[in-house]
Each structure stands twice: as C-alpha cells, then as structure tokens.
Amino acid sequence: MAFTWLDEALSQRAQAGLLRERVCQQYEKDNIICINGEHYLNFSSNDYLGMRQHEGLLQSWVEGLAQFGGGSGASPLVTGHCQAHLALEATLADGLNREAALLFSSGFAANQAVCMALFGSAAPNKTSGQPACIFADKLMHASFLEGAMSLGDSVSLRRFRHNSVEHLDSLLKRQNASEQDILVASEGVFSMDGDTAPAAEIADIAQRHNAWFMLDDAHGMGVMGENGFGTVEALKLSQQQAPIVMGTFGKAIGTGGAFIAGSQTLIDFLVNFSKHYVYSTAMPPAQAVATLYSLTHIGSDHARRESLSANIEHFRDRFAQQFGEYNKPSPESGSANDVNLTDSLSLVSSQSAIQPIIVGCPKKAVKLSEELKKRGIWVSAIRQPTVPKNQDRLRVTLTATHTAQDIEVLIDALALSAEAIS
C-alpha cells in the first residue's frame, strides 16, 4: 500500500517534541483570545498595530464589499484586476519611491514568484545554460529558500551568515566570473529573531558586485519609516539600491495579501512570467480597499507606532529586571535537560515587536508555553526546524494595543511558569 510511512513520520515527530497541531480560535477582542472555550491574553499575534479591528478599516472593507462584491471573480489577467487594486498598487509605488507595484495573494507566493520568474524558463540560465546565483541570509524565510532550492542545478543557492556583511562580501568576491544574474536576499525585520538586517550595507555590497538586492520587509511594513512604508522608507533606499521589495499586509497592516515593488520593467516581467500571479485569482477588491485605508491611516496617525515602541521598551526593561541582562545565546545553550529556566531564559537582541525568549529545548519550550496557558497567557512555542537546533523558543509578539499592565502580567506569569518546570 502506498504511503504507509505517514503514521511513522508523525510518530517520530511527536516523540521529538516537534509535532505541529492547529488550534481553533473562537474570537479575539482587545488582545483577549478565546480558544476551546478558554480565554487568554494573546502575545502571539502579528497584528502589531492593532489595525485588524480598527473601525475605519472594517468600514472600508464593508464599503468595498458593497462596491465590488465578495471576491474578484477572476485572475488579474482576465477580469480580476480592478480600480481598487490599481489604487493600492499606485499608493505602494509612491510610498516606496518605486516605479510600480504588483499585488499577490500572500508573502509566500510573492517570494516564490520572484525566484521562479527571475530564474525560470525565460531566464538565460535556463535557455542557454548561463550560470546564475542567489545569496540569501541564513535566516531568510522558508518561502524564499524553498523557492530558491526548487530551481535546480542551473541556479546555485549560497547562504551567508546571519546579518554578516563581511561573509556576504567574501562569498561575492569568490563568485564565478561567468555568473551574470546574481540576487542577494535578506529581510528587513527577521520573523523569528525580530532583529533588523544591515540593509543599507547589504545594498552597497550588492551594487559593488553588480547584483540585485531583494528586501523581504514583511515585518517592517507598517511599523518602520516616517509613513509606515517600512525599511526602505526608514533607510531611504532607492530603487537602484534595492531593486526588489516584498511586503505583506497580514501583519501590521491588518488585512492580507502581499506585493512586489520595483521598476516598471520588473513588474511587467512578473505580469508575463510569474505563474503565481498569472494563474491565481486576484485579491478580493474589498480587501484592497481596506488595505489602502490602513496604509493611509498608519501614515497619518503615529500614535499606534509610538505605543508599540513604548511597549517594546517596557517589556525589555521588565524582562531584564526579572531574569537578568539579556544576551543572545550560543547555539549550544539551553540544550541540557537540567537547565534551570529561571536563571537561563535569554532574550534575543531585538528592538522590534518580535521578542523571542530562547529556551533551547523543544520539549521545554512546549512545557513553558503550556504553563503560561494555565495562567491565562497565550505565547506559542517555536521549535526546530522553524528555528535552528537548540534555539527553540517562545516567540512573544507585542502590539500597540497591549497595556503596561498586560506586560506586567506576562512577566509575572513567565517567572512562575519557568519556576514550575525547572
């Protein structure tokens, strides 16, 4: 019988403490999440600015539904591309100082689209055997890495040490002189560690080596920059410095979907050669209307970003008071079974809404998460292979709508939970 190994694969994952299981949320309101009839203070949401429940965003979505209906009705190259999409793309291009932008159903699809279109059947590396190369940060998101690894032998994938411009530069210096198409990829804010890339330095290095720099800014959009347009706006990176910018709307923007921004030529090429765009039903226009409202509101109202910054500072200060100074652990730290968590919890050096607490053991990360749930706190455990081995963690995410009291409750619960499983 085919696929008899499925049960064994799941059993092995469960024994290693790595089995993934879904939970069903009944509702969420004011950072209180209801799961299986129980209520928790939620510290696992990517809704960094609390825009998902903003009245103006919800009203805009309703107005979009009234004007355009529930869905787009077709792929964008048939009849699915409408005025709402065009307006959102124009706003993105203007805010990012790019010539054009293109909407996708998700960040996963957008990242894969870039890899598969730029290095696909229309590229010289496929038609003539001309070599090409992708240099990606070691902690680049799985969506991009999977796309790059699927390209076959005609494209080589080389991963540089996390945020190491020196390692990237050395790899580029050793590249094959015949490699004509070179893409360097990094994230603005990394999804698991929450730290920021030295994007300006990476852009400079890429330019020196005649490479394109792609910035995945899924976790920077909405939060960084004067008007919330992310890392590109914050660092004033030009289109020449960062020819490809990817961002998502399902996090700080509060809706869903994603985009690629760059030159008009790049966007026209993706419209013609990206299967993720050509063969997907277009984003619902009502969603585009709501997304445009959110972007506009974030740009005009800085209060939410200021509240988020204050919450990040308060959390890090209180964590240091409770658990000692935070330092990023070595890959070997926390792997022993007799670790006293009350003395060993460490916080990655992150100034973003993503605040990972390194535990170092998948089973202990799950146990700590479960202890927090007993105390009414929801913080998800993140384990290998999503993060490197021995860096299993709790991934705390802060939002603008958390209060100082919420953070105090979290710190107290962390201390009690860590003591309970030590």
Salt bridges, closest charged atoms under 4 A:
GLU28 OE1 - ARG52 NH2 2.64
ASP47 OD2 - ARG52 NE 3.77
ASP137 OD1 - HIS162 ND1 2.95
ASP169 OD2 - LYS173 NZ 3.23
ASP169 OD1 - ARG208 NH2 3.61
ASP169 OD1 - HIS209 NE2 2.89
GLU179 OE2 - ARG158 NH2 2.92
ASP193 OD2 - LYS328 NZ 2.92
ASP193 OD1 - ARG393 NH1 2.54
ASP195 OD2 - HIS162 NE2 2.69
ASP301 OD2 - HIS297 NE2 3.36
GLU370 OE2 - LYS373 NZ 3.17
GLU371 OE2 - LYS374 NZ 3.06
GLU371 OE1 - ARG375 NH1 2.85
GLU408 OE2 - HIS314 NE2 3.08
GLU408 OE1 - ARG318 NE 2.90
